[in-house]
């Protein structure tokens, strides 16, 4: 598992210089915090074709809501694993 935090990223184009896309190769899982900082109009996204995105929202002082969206077979498989209803092995696209 790779943990990547984009909180201090100033410009999405920096991701290419940092070799960010290489973390999505292979069988590992990359967890990206503040992923929206890596997105901008006119900048090609570095995200892989298959992904699982989890957005956290505060419901109350002690409750959080997780909203999950997926793309591709691997994203769907990761969501099943997260939900406890699937095998830990997910096919890569």
Secondary structure, DSSP 8 states (H G I E B T S, - for coil): -EEEE-TT---TTHHHHTTGGGGGSSS--EEEETGGGG--TTS-----SSEEEEEEEEEETTEEEEEEEEEHHHHHHHHHHHHT-S-S-----
